[in-house]
Amino acid sequence: MPCYKASKMGFSAASLAPRRQRLLTQSNEIPHTQANAGRAPLRLGILLSGRGSNFQAIAASMREGRLPDVEIAVVISNVADAPGLAAARELSFPTQIFVSEGRKRADHDAAVATCL
């Protein structure tokens, strides 16, 4: 069954299949480590406000070698006692806290953007 949005745009699943296959084939031909050879690692700034489950998944993927050429530059939270910050500290990642409560949104966003 064709995708509703694709069919609304004048495409069908059948017309997109060759392109999808070509993209899959191309992405499998060049491993990620070769694609970034000679480049600086991709630096991530992680934003969290709670447990940091996405941060922990990224950190685990890095440890297991599934995210080569990636480093976590900073973990930022708007909650001072967020469990995700404690996890980041335990893994020796730099952390920053920008409490947003009582601040204008633009001021808070500007401070976080400066850190990133």
Summary of the structure (lengths in Angstrom):
residues: 116
radius of gyration: 19.9
end to end distance: 43.4
largest distance: 52.9
contacts: 277
relative contact order: 0.12
helix: 48%
strand: 16%
